[in-house]
Every structure is written in structure tokens, then in C-alpha cells.
């Protein structure tokens, strides 16, 4: 007689429980996504006017930024996201190239860079700026970082002034 699989009731129970957990998590994720979409629609979120911005990205960005009035300048928001440049200097020496500080919130930074990537694909102005940085010898991620700087300044202005995304 040939058996397919293993006839083990304990293993069978574990597999059934794992499937039920996956189904439960899927339902919970769908419920959270539906609620966040509803909240953003009620807020009339200006972030959703950014080309390529998803509801999930807008939710994360709004969630981490919170009340925009906490920030007086866009550079404060840049630092909060960890997108500002770190400073290398000692005595009279000052470095000419610096790296991203990464001292801020990593999830906010990730979502801003990912949103920037989508924006580069969907917006002519950002695509030209990205191409300019690449032509200057910057790597892909360095150019995306520069574009993310620009996006954060735009988001800051959009949320402070309650205006839609419009680069025309």
C-alpha cells in the first residue's frame, strides 16, 4: 500500500490551526485597511493627491508625522524621518560627501523612499530630478534619497497649507 503524506493526527491539527490563523490574520488586515481608507477619505488627506501614493503609505506617513504643527521647518521633518545628512567634521576638516543620518524613524523613512520611487515613475518633474542626480554620478539609492528630500519638503508644505500636490 502506498501512502501520500503522513498519517499523523498531531501534524494534521497543527496544519489546520496554522490555516485558521492565516485566515484570521487576513481578515484582520482587510479590516484595518478598510478602516484606514475610510479615515483618510474622511480627512480628505492631501497625501493621496501625490501620484503613486497608496492608502497604506499615506496611512503610515500620517501616522508617524501626526500633527504637522509639531514641526516649524521642513528640515525638522527631514531629521525626524532620518533623511537628513550626517555631519562629518573634526577640527578644520569638513567632509564633502556625507551619508543619510538614519537617526529617525525607519518605517517612516522606508515609506517615504518607497513613495518617492513611485513618484519618480509617475511624475515628470521628479523623474527629471532623479535623472539629473543619476547623470551627476549618484547611485540609484542616493538619487532616490535626494528625491525623497524634495518629497518631504513638498509634503511639509502640503500639510501645513492644506493644498493638493501640484508641480505645474
C-alpha positions as CSV (number, residue, x, y, z in Angstrom):
1,X,0.0,0.0,0.0
2,X,1.3,3.5,-0.9
3,X,0.7,6.5,1.3
4,X,0.7,10.1,0.2
5,X,1.8,12.3,3.0
6,X,2.0,11.4,6.7
7,X,-0.9,10.0,8.6
8,X,-0.2,11.9,11.8
9,X,-3.2,13.5,13.7
10,X,-0.9,15.9,15.6
11,X,0.6,17.3,12.5
12,X,-2.8,17.5,10.8
13,X,-4.1,19.5,13.8
14,X,-1.1,21.9,13.6
15,X,-1.7,22.5,9.8
16,X,-5.4,23.1,10.4
17,X,-4.6,25.6,13.2
18,X,-2.0,27.4,11.0
19,X,-4.5,27.7,8.2
20,X,-7.1,29.2,10.6
21,X,-4.5,31.7,11.9
22,X,-3.7,32.8,8.4
23,X,-7.4,33.3,7.6
24,X,-7.9,35.3,10.8
25,X,-4.8,37.5,10.1
26,X,-6.1,38.1,6.5
27,X,-9.5,39.2,7.8
28,X,-7.9,41.5,10.4
29,X,-5.6,43.1,7.8
30,X,-8.5,43.7,5.4
31,X,-10.5,45.3,8.3
32,X,-7.6,47.6,9.2
33,X,-7.0,48.6,5.6
34,X,-10.8,49.3,5.1
35,X,-10.8,51.4,8.3
36,X,-7.7,53.4,7.4
37,X,-9.0,54.0,3.9
38,X,-12.3,55.3,5.4
39,X,-10.4,57.6,7.9
40,X,-8.2,59.0,5.1
41,X,-11.2,59.7,2.9
42,X,-13.0,61.5,5.8
43,X,-9.8,63.5,6.5
44,X,-9.6,64.3,2.8
45,X,-5.9,63.6,3.0
46,X,-3.8,65.7,0.7
47,X,-1.2,62.9,0.6
48,X,-3.5,60.9,-1.6
49,X,-3.1,63.6,-4.4
50,X,0.5,62.6,-4.8
51,X,0.9,60.4,-7.9
52,X,1.6,56.8,-7.0
53,X,0.7,57.2,-3.2
54,X,-1.2,54.3,-1.9
55,X,-3.6,54.4,1.1
56,X,-1.2,52.2,3.1
57,X,1.7,54.6,2.5
58,X,-0.4,57.6,3.3
59,X,-1.7,56.0,6.5
60,X,1.9,55.2,7.7
61,X,3.1,58.7,6.8
62,X,0.2,60.4,8.5
63,X,0.5,58.1,11.5
64,X,4.2,58.8,12.1
65,X,4.1,62.5,11.3
66,X,1.0,63.1,13.4
67,X,0.2,66.8,13.8
68,X,2.3,68.7,11.3
69,X,2.3,71.8,13.6
70,X,4.9,69.9,15.7
71,X,7.4,70.9,13.0
72,X,8.3,74.5,12.3
73,X,10.5,73.9,9.3
74,X,10.8,71.1,6.7
75,X,14.3,70.4,7.9
76,X,12.9,69.3,11.2
77,X,10.6,66.8,9.4
78,X,13.6,65.6,7.4
79,X,15.5,65.0,10.6
80,X,12.6,63.2,12.2
81,X,12.4,60.9,9.2
82,X,16.2,60.3,9.3
83,X,16.6,61.7,5.8
84,X,19.0,64.5,6.8
85,X,22.7,64.3,6.1
86,X,25.0,63.3,8.9
87,X,27.9,65.7,9.5
88,X,31.5,64.5,9.5
89,X,33.9,67.1,10.7
90,X,36.9,67.3,13.0
91,X,38.8,70.5,13.7
92,X,39.3,72.2,10.4
93,X,38.3,69.1,8.4
94,X,34.9,69.0,6.9
95,X,33.8,66.1,4.6
96,X,32.4,66.9,1.2
97,X,30.2,63.8,0.9
98,X,28.0,62.7,3.7
99,X,25.6,59.8,4.3
100,X,22.0,59.8,5.4
101,X,21.8,60.0,9.2
102,X,19.2,57.3,9.6
103,X,18.6,58.5,13.1
104,X,14.9,59.0,12.7
105,X,12.0,56.6,12.3
106,X,13.0,53.7,10.0
107,X,9.4,52.9,9.0
108,X,8.6,56.5,8.1
109,X,11.9,56.7,6.1
110,X,11.2,53.5,4.3
111,X,7.7,54.6,3.3
112,X,8.9,58.0,2.2
113,X,11.6,56.5,0.0
114,X,9.2,53.9,-1.4
115,X,6.6,56.7,-2.1
116,X,9.4,58.6,-3.8
117,X,10.2,55.7,-6.0
118,X,6.6,55.5,-7.1
119,X,6.6,59.3,-7.7
120,X,9.7,59.1,-9.9
121,X,7.7,56.6,-12.0
122,X,4.6,58.7,-12.2
123,X,5.7,62.4,-12.2
124,X,7.8,64.2,-14.9
125,X,9.4,66.7,-12.5
126,X,10.6,64.0,-10.1
127,X,11.8,61.8,-13.0
128,X,13.8,64.7,-14.4
129,X,15.3,65.4,-11.0
130,X,16.2,61.8,-10.5
131,X,17.8,61.6,-13.9
132,X,19.8,64.7,-13.2
133,X,21.2,63.2,-10.0
134,X,22.0,59.9,-11.8
135,X,23.8,61.9,-14.6
136,X,25.8,63.6,-11.8
137,X,27.2,60.2,-10.9
138,X,24.9,59.4,-7.9
139,X,23.8,55.9,-7.3
140,X,20.2,54.8,-7.6
141,X,19.6,55.0,-3.8
142,X,21.5,58.2,-3.4
143,X,19.4,59.8,-6.2
144,X,16.2,58.4,-4.5
145,X,17.4,59.9,-1.3
146,X,17.7,63.3,-2.9
147,X,14.3,63.0,-4.4
148,X,12.9,61.9,-1.0
149,X,14.3,65.2,0.4
150,X,12.3,67.0,-2.2
151,X,9.2,65.0,-1.5
152,X,9.4,65.6,2.3
153,X,9.6,69.4,1.7
154,X,6.6,69.2,-0.6
155,X,4.7,67.0,2.0
156,X,5.5,69.6,4.7
157,X,4.1,72.4,2.6
158,X,1.1,70.4,1.5
159,X,0.1,69.5,5.1
160,X,1.0,73.0,6.5
161,X,-1.0,74.8,3.8
162,X,-3.6,72.1,3.2
163,X,-3.1,72.1,-0.5
164,X,-3.1,69.4,-3.1
165,X,0.0,68.1,-4.9
166,X,0.6,70.2,-8.0
167,X,4.0,70.8,-9.5
168,X,2.6,72.7,-12.6
